[in-house]
């Protein structure tokens, strides 16, 4: 299942180094969210959830954390512990190998700049400078 987490660049760096990300809840297209947003196609649902995660990331941002980011994951169904309105609870830490891409969030939270997985490590030093 595709899922999204709002994080800071510092958290991305820590995750990249450790290979593990501990999260309690993560945004995902749950059955309830899909049912309540039947007018949205799959791409619009994913974009909406990315923007919600971006709002979280902006709230986490500090003077030393680097930019707000959204990580997109492809999680195995076996990790899903519980479904909520627009999020899921996962049963264990998320592995780096589940990362599909990263979005850098603009200062106003309105724009997301896409980075492929292999581009993330190349940009960490500039995001944390």
Backbone as a printed PyTorch tensor [residue, N CA C, xyz], in Angstrom:
tensor([[[  0.8410,  -1.1770,   0.0000],
         [  0.0000,   0.0000,   0.0000],
         [  0.8860,   1.2400,   0.0000]],

        [[  0.5180,   2.2080,  -0.8020],
         [  1.2270,   3.4810,  -0.8350],
         [  0.8810,   4.2460,   0.4380]],

        [[  1.8980,   4.8790,   1.0310],
         [  1.7010,   5.6340,   2.2700],
         [  2.6590,   6.8200,   2.2900]],

        [[  2.3190,   7.8320,   3.0950],
         [  3.0630,   9.0920,   3.1120],
         [  3.3130,   9.5560,   4.5380]],

        [[  4.5310,  10.0410,   4.7780],
         [  4.8910,  10.5670,   6.0940],
         [  5.5360,  11.9330,   5.9420]],

        [[  5.0930,  12.8760,   6.7450],
         [  5.7180,  14.1860,   6.7940],
         [  6.9070,  14.1340,   7.7340]],

        [[  8.0620,  14.5640,   7.2500],
         [  9.3080,  14.5210,   8.0140],
         [ 10.1350,  15.7640,   7.6930]],

        [[ 11.2390,  15.9030,   8.3910],
         [ 12.2010,  16.9540,   8.0680],
         [ 13.3970,  16.3190,   7.3630]],

        [[ 14.2120,  17.1500,   6.7450],
         [ 15.4170,  16.6390,   6.0880],
         [ 16.3380,  15.9530,   7.0960]],

        [[ 16.3900,  16.4630,   8.3300],
         [ 17.2140,  15.8200,   9.3560],
         [ 16.6950,  14.4140,   9.6550]],

        [[ 15.3880,  14.2680,   9.7360],
         [ 14.8100,  12.9410,   9.9570],
         [ 15.0920,  12.0070,   8.7800]],

        [[ 15.0720,  12.5430,   7.5650],
         [ 15.4200,  11.7390,   6.3870],
         [ 16.8640,  11.2730,   6.4940]],

        [[ 17.7540,  12.1660,   6.9090],
         [ 19.1630,  11.8140,   7.0680],
         [ 19.3450,  10.7100,   8.1050]],

        [[ 18.6670,  10.8570,   9.2340],
         [ 18.7420,   9.8300,  10.2870],
         [ 18.1880,   8.4990,   9.7900]],

        [[ 17.0800,   8.5400,   9.0660],
         [ 16.4550,   7.3470,   8.5020],
         [ 17.3890,   6.6820,   7.4900]],

        [[ 18.0000,   7.4890,   6.6300],
         [ 18.9210,   6.9690,   5.6260],
         [ 20.0970,   6.2540,   6.3000]],

        [[ 20.6010,   6.8380,   7.3810],
         [ 21.7480,   6.2500,   8.1010],
         [ 21.3800,   4.9570,   8.8250]],

        [[ 20.2180,   4.9430,   9.4620],
         [ 19.8310,   3.7810,  10.2730],
         [ 19.0960,   2.7070,   9.4780]],

        [[ 18.4180,   3.1290,   8.4230],
         [ 17.6220,   2.1910,   7.6420],
         [ 16.2610,   1.9160,   8.2250]],

        [[ 15.9270,   2.5630,   9.3680],
         [ 14.6490,   2.3310,  10.0440],
         [ 13.9800,   3.6570,  10.3990]],

        [[ 12.6610,   3.7090,  10.2260],
         [ 11.8790,   4.8770,  10.6160],
         [ 10.7340,   4.4070,  11.4970]],

        [[ 10.7220,   4.9010,  12.7220],
         [  9.6430,   4.5850,  13.6600],
         [  8.5400,   5.6270,  13.4950]],

        [[  7.3610,   5.1790,  13.1400],
         [  6.1960,   6.0610,  13.0440],
         [  5.0110,   5.3490,  13.6770]],

        [[  4.1340,   6.1250,  14.2740],
         [  2.9420,   5.5020,  14.8560],
         [  1.8260,   5.4300,  13.8290]],

        [[  1.6690,   6.4830,  13.0770],
         [  0.6460,   6.5100,  12.0350],
         [  1.2070,   7.1280,  10.7720]],

        [[  0.6540,   6.7340,   9.6490],
         [  1.1480,   7.2100,   8.3680],
         [ -0.0430,   7.3390,   7.4190]],

        [[ -0.0820,   8.4070,   6.6340],
         [ -1.2120,   8.6450,   5.7430],
         [ -1.2290,   7.6280,   4.6100]],

        [[ -2.4520,   7.1370,   4.3210],
         [ -2.6040,   6.1280,   3.2770],
         [ -4.0440,   6.1660,   2.7570]],

        [[ -4.2480,   5.6980,   1.5300],
         [ -5.5980,   5.6670,   0.9700],
         [ -6.4180,   4.5170,   1.5680]],

        [[ -6.9190,   4.7460,   2.7530],
         [ -7.6920,   3.7220,   3.4630],
         [ -9.0420,   3.5260,   2.7800]],

        [[ -9.6920,   2.3930,   3.0240],
         [-11.0200,   2.1850,   2.4300],
         [-12.0000,   3.3230,   2.7510]],

        [[-11.9750,   3.8240,   3.9860],
         [-12.8810,   4.9180,   4.3600],
         [-12.5490,   6.1930,   3.5890]],

        [[-11.2590,   6.5190,   3.4720],
         [-10.8570,   7.7230,   2.7380],
         [-11.2700,   7.6220,   1.2710]],

        [[-11.0670,   6.4650,   0.6700],
         [-11.4370,   6.2710,  -0.7390],
         [-12.9430,   6.4040,  -0.9070]],

        [[-13.7060,   5.8110,   0.0010],
         [-15.1690,   5.8840,  -0.0720],
         [-15.6720,   7.3220,   0.0710]],

        [[-15.0450,   8.0830,   0.9490],
         [-15.4680,   9.4670,   1.1780],
         [-14.9920,  10.4240,   0.0860]],

        [[-14.0680,   9.9660,  -0.7470],
         [-13.5240,  10.8050,  -1.8110],
         [-13.6630,  10.1140,  -3.1610]],

        [[-14.8360,   9.5630,  -3.4070],
         [-15.1110,   8.8160,  -4.6300],
         [-14.9580,   9.6200,  -5.9000]],

        [[-14.9800,  10.9550,  -5.7810],
         [-14.8250,  11.8040,  -6.9640],
         [-13.3600,  11.9820,  -7.3770]],

        [[-12.4200,  11.4830,  -6.5640],
         [-10.9970,  11.6100,  -6.8610],
         [-10.4700,  10.3230,  -7.4810]],

        [[ -9.5920,  10.4650,  -8.4830],
         [ -8.9490,   9.2760,  -9.0280],
         [ -7.7300,   8.9360,  -8.1740]],

        [[ -7.0540,   7.8620,  -8.5030],
         [ -5.9350,   7.3860,  -7.6830],
         [ -4.8410,   8.4400,  -7.5340]],

        [[ -4.5070,   9.1090,  -8.6290],
         [ -3.4600,  10.1410,  -8.5790],
         [ -3.8740,  11.3160,  -7.6950]],

        [[ -5.1310,  11.7270,  -7.7710],
         [ -5.6190,  12.8350,  -6.9420],
         [ -5.6470,  12.4460,  -5.4630]],

        [[ -5.9860,  11.1960,  -5.1860],
         [ -5.9710,  10.7220,  -3.7980],
         [ -4.5520,  10.7770,  -3.2510]],

        [[ -3.5850,  10.2960,  -4.0250],
         [ -2.1970,  10.3070,  -3.5800],
         [ -1.6920,  11.7310,  -3.3860]],

        [[ -2.0530,  12.6390,  -4.2830],
         [ -1.6330,  14.0310,  -4.1490],
         [ -2.2370,  14.6560,  -2.8850]],

        [[ -3.5080,  14.3930,  -2.6330],
         [ -4.1740,  14.9280,  -1.4410],
         [ -3.4790,  14.4570,  -0.1730]],

        [[ -3.1810,  13.1600,  -0.0990],
         [ -2.5090,  12.6150,   1.0870],
         [ -1.0920,  13.1800,   1.2250]],

        [[ -0.4250,  13.4100,   0.1150],
         [  0.9130,  14.0220,   0.1470],
         [  0.8510,  15.4240,   0.7390]],

        [[ -0.1760,  16.1840,   0.3730],
         [ -0.3180,  17.5420,   0.9060],
         [ -0.6350,  17.5350,   2.3960]],

        [[ -1.4220,  16.5720,   2.8480],
         [ -1.7080,  16.4630,   4.2790],
         [ -0.4160,  16.1380,   5.0340]],

        [[  0.3740,  15.2200,   4.4990],
         [  1.6720,  14.8950,   5.1120],
         [  2.5980,  16.1130,   5.0820]],

        [[  2.5150,  16.9100,   4.0250],
         [  3.3380,  18.1170,   3.9210],
         [  3.0070,  19.1000,   5.0410]],

        [[  1.7270,  19.2110,   5.3950],
         [  1.3300,  20.0830,   6.5030],
         [  1.9900,  19.6290,   7.8000]],

        [[  2.0160,  18.3210,   8.0240],
         [  2.6920,  17.7880,   9.2110],
         [  4.1720,  18.1370,   9.1890]],

        [[  4.7970,  17.9660,   8.0340],
         [  6.2340,  18.2220,   7.9090],
         [  6.5640,  19.6850,   8.2020]],

        [[  5.7210,  20.5850,   7.7510],
         [  5.9520,  22.0170,   8.0070],
         [  5.9110,  22.2920,   9.5080]],

        [[  4.9980,  21.6400,  10.2120],
         [  4.9060,  21.8200,  11.6660],
         [  6.1350,  21.2770,  12.3920]],

        [[  6.7960,  20.2660,  11.8210],
         [  7.9830,  19.6680,  12.4370],
         [  9.2530,  20.4840,  12.1970]],

        [[  9.2100,  21.3290,  11.1960],
         [ 10.3990,  22.0670,  10.7610],
         [ 10.8890,  23.0380,  11.8360]],

        [[ 12.2210,  23.0970,  11.9700],
         [ 12.8470,  24.0590,  12.8830],
         [ 13.9980,  24.7420,  12.1540]],

        [[ 14.7020,  25.6160,  12.8510],
         [ 15.8260,  26.3340,  12.2390],
         [ 16.9560,  25.4010,  11.8300]],

        [[ 17.0660,  24.2390,  12.4740],
         [ 18.1890,  23.3280,  12.1990],
         [ 17.7810,  22.0210,  11.5230]],

        [[ 16.4910,  21.8570,  11.2290],
         [ 16.0170,  20.5720,  10.7050],
         [ 16.1290,  20.4210,   9.2000]],

        [[ 16.4510,  21.5060,   8.4960],
         [ 16.4050,  21.4580,   7.0440],
         [ 14.9610,  21.5700,   6.5840]],

        [[ 14.7350,  21.4710,   5.2890],
         [ 13.3890,  21.6760,   4.7630],
         [ 12.4090,  20.5760,   5.1690]],

        [[ 11.1350,  20.9200,   5.0760],
         [ 10.0700,  19.9470,   5.2740],
         [ 10.0490,  19.0150,   4.0650]],

        [[  9.7810,  17.7450,   4.3240],
         [  9.7690,  16.7350,   3.2660],
         [  8.6050,  15.7710,   3.4800]],

        [[  8.2350,  15.1060,   2.4200],
         [  7.2660,  14.0070,   2.4980],
         [  7.9350,  12.7880,   1.8860]],

        [[  7.9320,  11.7010,   2.6210],
         [  8.4290,  10.4310,   2.0950],
         [  7.2390,   9.6010,   1.6410]],

        [[  7.3450,   9.0280,   0.4480],
         [  6.3210,   8.1210,  -0.0630],
         [  6.8750,   6.7040,   0.0110]],

        [[  6.0590,   5.8090,   0.5210],
         [  6.4680,   4.4240,   0.7110],
         [  5.5310,   3.4870,  -0.0260]],

        [[  6.0300,   2.3120,  -0.3280],
         [  5.1860,   1.1970,  -0.7490],
         [  5.3430,   0.1470,   0.3340]],

        [[  4.3230,   0.0280,   1.1790],
         [  4.3950,  -0.8490,   2.3410],
         [  3.7130,  -2.1830,   2.0550]],

        [[  4.3040,  -3.2720,   2.5310],
         [  3.6340,  -4.5650,   2.3780],
         [  2.3770,  -4.6150,   3.2570]],

        [[  1.3490,  -5.2680,   2.7650],
         [  0.0970,  -5.3750,   3.5190],
         [  0.3070,  -5.9720,   4.9040]],

        [[  1.3050,  -6.8240,   5.0340],
         [  1.5610,  -7.4750,   6.3280],
         [  1.9550,  -6.4850,   7.4240]],

        [[  2.3940,  -5.2690,   7.0450],
         [  2.7720,  -4.2480,   8.0340],
         [  1.5760,  -3.4810,   8.5870]],

        [[  0.4560,  -3.5440,   7.8960],
         [ -0.7000,  -2.7400,   8.2870],
         [ -1.3870,  -3.3910,   9.4770]],

        [[ -1.3890,  -2.6340,  10.5650],
         [ -1.9860,  -3.1330,  11.8000],
         [ -3.4420,  -2.6930,  11.9240]],

        [[ -3.7060,  -1.4380,  11.5290],
         [ -5.0480,  -0.8870,  11.7060],
         [ -5.2920,   0.2190,  10.6870]],

        [[ -6.5400,   0.3040,  10.1980],
         [ -6.9560,   1.3710,   9.2870],
         [ -7.7020,   2.4340,  10.0710]],

        [[ -7.4570,   3.7040,   9.7350],
         [ -8.1610,   4.8380,  10.3260],
         [ -8.8120,   5.6150,   9.1850]],

        [[ -9.3000,   6.8150,   9.4530],
         [ -9.9740,   7.5940,   8.4090],
         [ -9.0930,   7.8290,   7.1880]],

        [[ -7.8870,   8.3270,   7.4170],
         [ -6.9810,   8.6050,   6.3000],
         [ -5.5420,   8.2020,   6.6250]],

        [[ -5.4080,   7.2970,   7.5480],
         [ -4.0740,   6.8370,   7.9310],
         [ -4.1350,   5.3740,   8.3410]],

        [[ -2.9600,   4.8150,   8.4880],
         [ -2.8360,   3.4410,   8.9610],
         [ -1.8470,   3.4120,  10.1170]],

        [[ -1.9850,   2.4230,  10.9530],
         [ -1.0050,   2.1410,  11.9850],
         [ -0.1970,   0.9590,  11.4770]],

        [[  1.1200,   1.0810,  11.5780],
         [  1.9830,  -0.0100,  11.1230],
         [  2.4990,  -0.7930,  12.3230]],

        [[  2.7990,  -2.0530,  12.0920],
         [  3.1630,  -2.9600,  13.1760],
         [  4.6450,  -2.9210,  13.5300]],

        [[  5.4590,  -2.2900,  12.6850],
         [  6.8980,  -2.2480,  12.9450],
         [  7.5080,  -1.0330,  12.2640]],

        [[  8.7850,  -0.8260,  12.5190],
         [  9.5000,   0.2820,  11.8840],
         [  9.4900,   0.0920,  10.3660]],

        [[  9.4870,   1.2140,   9.6670],
         [  9.5170,   1.1830,   8.2040],
         [ 10.9800,   1.0850,   7.7520]],

        [[ 11.2310,   0.2130,   6.8120],
         [ 12.5740,   0.0150,   6.2760],
         [ 12.8430,   0.9920,   5.1400]],

        [[ 14.1050,   1.4170,   5.0210],
         [ 14.4860,   2.3320,   3.9440],
         [ 14.1220,   1.7560,   2.5800]],

        [[ 14.1900,   0.4580,   2.4360],
         [ 13.9050,  -0.1670,   1.1440],
         [ 12.4670,   0.0610,   0.6780]],

        [[ 11.5780,   0.4930,   1.5650],
         [ 10.1930,   0.7650,   1.1850],
         [  9.9980,   2.1740,   0.6180]],

        [[ 11.0300,   3.0220,   0.6920],
         [ 10.9290,   4.3860,   0.1730],
         [ 10.8140,   4.3390,  -1.3520]],

        [[  9.8230,   5.0590,  -1.8710],
         [  9.6140,   5.1430,  -3.3130],
         [ 10.1030,   6.4750,  -3.8740]],

        [[  9.9670,   7.5440,  -3.0880],
         [ 10.4340,   8.8620,  -3.5120],
         [ 10.3290,   9.8210,  -2.3290]],

        [[ 10.8310,  11.0180,  -2.5240],
         [ 10.7510,  12.0860,  -1.5330],
         [ 10.2310,  13.3240,  -2.2340]],

        [[  9.3990,  14.0690,  -1.5320],
         [  8.9430,  15.3710,  -2.0110],
         [  9.4890,  16.4260,  -1.0660]],

        [[ 10.1930,  17.4110,  -1.6090],
         [ 10.5890,  18.5700,  -0.8100],
         [  9.4160,  19.5410,  -0.8210]],

        [[  9.0320,  20.0260,   0.3430],
         [  7.8680,  20.8830,   0.4950],
         [  8.3200,  22.3400,   0.4210]],

        [[  7.6280,  23.1360,  -0.3920],
         [  7.9400,  24.5630,  -0.4780],
         [  7.6210,  25.2350,   0.8540]],

        [[  8.1650,  26.4130,   1.0680],
         [  7.9610,  27.1460,   2.3220],
         [  6.4860,  27.3520,   2.6410]],

        [[  5.6640,  27.6030,   1.6070],
         [  4.2390,  27.8370,   1.8370],
         [  3.4180,  26.5490,   1.8650]],

        [[  4.0580,  25.4210,   1.6080],
         [  3.3790,  24.1370,   1.6470],
         [  2.5190,  23.8340,   0.4370]],

        [[  2.5870,  24.6890,  -0.5750],
         [  1.7260,  24.5280,  -1.7510],
         [  2.3700,  23.7170,  -2.8770]],

        [[  3.6820,  23.5990,  -2.8660],
         [  4.3730,  22.8880,  -3.9450],
         [  5.2260,  21.7620,  -3.3870]],

        [[  5.2220,  20.6570,  -4.1140],
         [  6.0310,  19.5070,  -3.7570],
         [  6.9780,  19.2230,  -4.9220]],

        [[  8.2840,  19.1830,  -4.6190],
         [  9.2780,  18.8770,  -5.6330],
         [  9.7160,  17.4320,  -5.4620]],

        [[  9.5710,  16.6490,  -6.5260],
         [  9.8080,  15.2060,  -6.4940],
         [ 11.2930,  14.8720,  -6.6340]],

        [[ 11.7480,  13.9120,  -5.8270],
         [ 13.1040,  13.3690,  -5.9270],
         [ 13.0190,  11.8500,  -5.9330]],

        [[ 13.6940,  11.2300,  -6.8830],
         [ 13.7660,   9.7740,  -6.9330],
         [ 14.5740,   9.2730,  -5.7360]],

        [[ 14.3630,   8.0450,  -5.3730],
         [ 15.0480,   7.4530,  -4.2200],
         [ 16.5560,   7.6270,  -4.3130]],

        [[ 17.1260,   7.3680,  -5.4850],
         [ 18.5810,   7.4560,  -5.6410],
         [ 19.1070,   8.8950,  -5.5730]],

        [[ 18.2220,   9.8860,  -5.6640],
         [ 18.6400,  11.2870,  -5.5700],
         [ 18.6750,  11.8010,  -4.1310]],

        [[ 18.0290,  11.0940,  -3.2270],
         [ 17.8970,  11.5850,  -1.8560],
         [ 19.2500,  11.7730,  -1.1930]],

        [[ 20.0980,  10.7410,  -1.2140],
         [ 21.3970,  10.8550,  -0.5240],
         [ 22.2650,  11.9500,  -1.1290]],

        [[ 22.1350,  12.1830,  -2.4360],
         [ 22.9230,  13.2290,  -3.0940],
         [ 22.5180,  14.6360,  -2.6360]],

        [[ 21.2840,  14.7820,  -2.1750],
         [ 20.7720,  16.1060,  -1.7990],
         [ 20.7810,  16.3700,  -0.3070]],

        [[ 21.0220,  15.3570,   0.5080],
         [ 20.9520,  15.5440,   1.9590],
         [ 21.8810,  16.6430,   2.4610]],

        [[ 23.1120,  16.6690,   1.9730],
         [ 24.0620,  17.6770,   2.4810],
         [ 23.5990,  19.0960,   2.1630]],

        [[ 23.0340,  19.3240,   0.9940],
         [ 22.5630,  20.6750,   0.6590],
         [ 21.2980,  21.0250,   1.4520]],

        [[ 20.4340,  20.0480,   1.7110],
         [ 19.2310,  20.3140,   2.5080],
         [ 19.5880,  20.6450,   3.9410]],

        [[ 20.6870,  20.0910,   4.4410],
         [ 21.0610,  20.3060,   5.8450],
         [ 22.1220,  21.3820,   6.0410]],

        [[ 22.5110,  22.0330,   4.9680],
         [ 23.5420,  23.0880,   5.0440],
         [ 23.0040,  24.3440,   5.7070]]])
